[in-house]
Amino acid sequence: NRRKVLSAGYYELLACGLVEKIKSQYTNGELLDICCGEGYYSAFAAEKLPGINVYGFDLSKEMIRLAAKRKSRAQFFVANMKKIPFADESFDVVLHLFAPFNSAEFARVLKKDGMLISVVSGERHLFGLKEVLYDNPYINDEAPPDAPDFVLSEKIKLCGKINIDSAEDILSLLKMTPYYYHTPSSGLERIEKYSSLETETEFVLFVYRKK
C-alpha cells in the first residue's frame, strides 16, 4: 500500500522539500535514509542529488527487495537502527522519516558538521481523510523526537493538498497509516463508499545539528 501511494506521487511535496533543503547545504557527500522502507525517498534523492551518494536501510528484507527493484543509484541494505553498520562520522546527511528514533546511534554516524532531518506529520496531515473516518477528527501534535545528542536548528513546515480519484488509492492511503488499525467499523464503512477524496498533506521537518 505504501509503495502504491508513494509511487503515485501523493507525497511528492515531502520528497521535493527534503531535496531542496539538502541541496541548499550540500552538493556532494554521503546520505543515509534510516528505515527507508521501499526506498521511495532514497531513490528520489539519488535522482535529484547526483553529487550525493545515497544509502538506505530497513529491518525488513521484503522492503529492501522492493527498494532494490527501483533500479536507482541508491544502495540498499538490511540492518537494525540499534547498530548501524557504518563507521563513526560517515554521513553528511541523515534522514529519519516516521520511524523510531535512536539519538545516540544517529549522532555516531553523522559527521560533526552534518545535518539530521527528522520528519513527523503536521497538525492537519490527512485531515480530510480523518473527517470521513471519525465523528470527531483530531489534529496531530507535531511533537519532535527526543534528541538529546542534537540541537534543533530549524523547523520547516510543508503544506499542500492532494486529490485522490480512485477508491483503490484511497484505501491504500488509509492502509499505510496507523488510522487503519484505530478506526471504528463505521468509519471504515464510510470510506469504502468514496471514489474520490481531497485531503491536506502536512509535514514538519526538524533540522538538527550535533551538539
VMD Tcl script that draws the C-alpha trace (Angstrom):
set ca {
  {0.00 0.00 0.00}
  {2.78 2.42 0.84}
  {4.56 1.63 -2.42}
  {1.36 2.36 -4.39}
  {0.74 5.67 -2.64}
  {4.31 6.94 -2.83}
  {4.85 5.82 -6.42}
  {1.66 7.68 -7.40}
  {3.28 10.91 -6.19}
  {0.87 11.76 -3.39}
  {3.77 12.55 -1.03}
  {5.97 14.28 -3.60}
  {5.62 17.51 -1.61}
  {7.74 15.93 1.11}
  {10.27 14.38 -1.28}
  {10.82 17.73 -3.02}
  {11.06 19.57 0.30}
  {13.74 17.20 1.55}
  {15.75 17.54 -1.66}
  {15.54 21.34 -1.61}
  {16.74 21.51 2.00}
  {19.64 19.14 1.34}
  {20.56 20.94 -1.89}
  {20.75 24.25 -0.01}
  {23.53 22.83 2.17}
  {25.29 20.12 0.15}
  {26.15 19.45 -3.47}
  {28.16 16.31 -2.68}
  {28.68 13.93 0.21}
  {27.05 10.90 1.81}
  {23.38 10.49 2.77}
  {21.74 7.79 4.91}
  {17.98 7.13 4.90}
  {17.01 5.49 8.20}
  {14.25 2.84 7.94}
  {13.91 3.60 4.24}
  {11.01 1.20 3.63}
  {10.52 0.51 -0.07}
  {13.03 3.19 -1.00}
  {10.91 5.99 -2.42}
  {12.69 8.89 -0.70}
  {16.16 7.35 -1.13}
  {15.60 6.83 -4.85}
  {14.14 10.33 -5.26}
  {17.17 11.87 -3.53}
  {19.58 9.78 -5.62}
  {17.92 11.06 -8.80}
  {17.73 14.73 -7.81}
  {21.08 14.98 -6.00}
  {23.62 13.47 -8.43}
  {26.65 14.55 -6.38}
  {25.49 12.76 -3.23}
  {25.92 9.04 -2.53}
  {22.65 7.71 -1.10}
  {22.26 4.70 1.18}
  {19.04 3.35 2.67}
  {18.39 0.57 5.14}
  {15.45 -1.16 6.74}
  {14.94 -4.06 9.11}
  {12.53 -5.70 6.64}
  {14.12 -7.83 3.92}
  {10.94 -7.52 1.85}
  {11.11 -3.72 1.96}
  {14.74 -3.79 0.82}
  {13.85 -6.13 -2.04}
  {11.20 -3.64 -3.15}
  {13.67 -0.76 -2.78}
  {16.24 -2.53 -4.95}
  {13.63 -3.01 -7.67}
  {13.51 0.76 -8.15}
  {16.79 0.42 -10.08}
  {18.01 3.73 -8.68}
  {21.53 4.89 -7.94}
  {20.85 4.47 -4.21}
  {22.32 1.48 -2.39}
  {20.09 -0.51 -0.02}
  {20.79 -3.00 2.75}
  {19.13 -4.76 5.68}
  {20.12 -3.51 9.12}
  {18.88 -2.55 12.57}
  {19.00 1.08 13.69}
  {20.27 -0.08 17.07}
  {23.63 -0.81 15.41}
  {24.06 0.86 12.03}
  {26.88 -0.93 10.15}
  {28.93 2.16 9.31}
  {31.93 3.81 10.94}
  {31.65 6.88 13.14}
  {31.03 10.15 11.29}
  {30.31 8.53 7.93}
  {27.44 10.74 6.73}
  {26.85 14.37 5.87}
  {23.06 13.94 5.94}
  {20.86 11.51 7.85}
  {17.13 11.26 7.06}
  {14.65 9.98 9.62}
  {11.05 9.74 8.40}
  {8.15 8.47 10.52}
  {10.25 5.90 12.39}
  {11.58 5.16 15.89}
  {14.44 7.42 16.95}
  {17.88 6.38 18.21}
  {19.61 9.62 19.14}
  {23.00 8.21 20.15}
  {23.38 5.98 17.09}
  {22.25 8.68 14.66}
  {24.76 11.08 16.21}
  {27.52 8.49 15.97}
  {27.24 8.02 12.20}
  {26.71 11.72 11.44}
  {29.72 13.94 10.72}
  {30.49 16.77 13.14}
  {29.13 19.38 10.75}
  {26.42 17.06 9.36}
  {22.66 17.53 9.26}
  {19.91 15.28 10.58}
  {16.40 15.81 9.19}
  {13.60 14.19 11.16}
  {10.08 14.24 9.69}
  {6.74 13.98 11.52}
  {3.17 14.52 10.39}
  {1.84 18.09 10.55}
  {-1.23 19.06 12.56}
  {-3.69 18.67 9.68}
  {-1.95 15.89 7.76}
  {-4.65 13.81 6.03}
  {-7.36 15.71 7.90}
  {-9.79 15.27 5.00}
  {-9.40 11.52 5.38}
  {-9.91 11.75 9.14}
  {-13.13 13.72 8.65}
  {-14.59 10.68 6.89}
  {-13.19 8.12 9.33}
  {-14.02 9.78 12.65}
  {-17.01 11.55 14.14}
  {-14.58 13.87 15.96}
  {-11.39 14.14 13.87}
  {-8.30 15.24 15.77}
  {-5.18 17.17 14.82}
  {-1.67 15.75 15.25}
  {0.61 17.12 17.95}
  {3.67 17.75 15.72}
  {5.91 16.64 18.59}
  {9.64 16.47 17.74}
  {11.61 13.34 18.64}
  {13.58 13.08 21.86}
  {17.03 14.01 20.52}
  {19.42 14.65 23.45}
  {22.52 14.39 21.22}
  {21.34 17.15 18.88}
  {20.44 20.83 18.75}
  {17.39 21.88 16.73}
  {18.50 24.45 14.15}
  {15.38 24.81 12.00}
  {11.74 23.78 11.76}
  {10.19 23.66 8.28}
  {6.51 23.04 7.60}
  {5.31 21.80 4.21}
  {1.59 22.16 3.46}
  {-0.39 21.04 0.43}
  {-3.47 19.21 -0.81}
  {-3.93 16.04 -2.82}
  {-6.86 14.86 -4.90}
  {-7.33 11.10 -4.99}
  {-9.59 9.94 -7.81}
  {-9.54 6.20 -7.14}
  {-11.30 4.17 -4.46}
  {-8.36 1.76 -4.56}
  {-5.86 4.56 -3.90}
  {-7.98 5.92 -1.05}
  {-7.93 2.54 0.67}
  {-4.19 2.15 0.00}
  {-3.58 5.53 1.63}
  {-5.63 4.52 4.64}
  {-3.90 1.15 4.98}
  {-0.42 2.73 5.02}
  {-1.37 4.84 8.05}
  {-1.93 3.93 11.72}
  {-5.53 5.13 11.32}
  {-6.42 1.85 9.61}
  {-5.86 -0.02 12.89}
  {-7.61 2.56 15.11}
  {-10.73 3.35 13.10}
  {-14.20 2.14 14.15}
  {-16.04 -0.08 11.68}
  {-18.49 2.74 10.94}
  {-15.62 4.89 9.68}
  {-14.24 2.10 7.50}
  {-17.68 1.55 6.02}
  {-17.96 5.26 5.16}
  {-14.55 5.48 3.47}
  {-15.29 2.40 1.34}
  {-18.09 4.37 -0.36}
  {-15.71 7.10 -1.58}
  {-14.32 7.04 -5.11}
  {-12.61 10.44 -4.82}
  {-11.21 12.42 -1.92}
  {-9.41 15.72 -1.32}
  {-7.26 15.97 1.76}
  {-4.46 18.05 3.21}
  {-0.89 16.83 3.41}
  {1.31 18.45 6.05}
  {4.83 17.52 7.04}
  {7.17 19.01 9.63}
  {10.92 18.83 9.04}
  {13.03 19.18 12.18}
  {16.59 20.00 11.14}
  {19.24 19.11 13.72}
  {22.97 19.59 14.20}
  {25.15 17.58 16.56}
  {25.94 19.05 19.97}
}
mol new
graphics top color blue
foreach p $ca { graphics top sphere $p radius 0.5 }
foreach p [lrange $ca 0 end-1] q [lrange $ca 1 end] { graphics top cylinder $p $q radius 0.2 }
display resetview
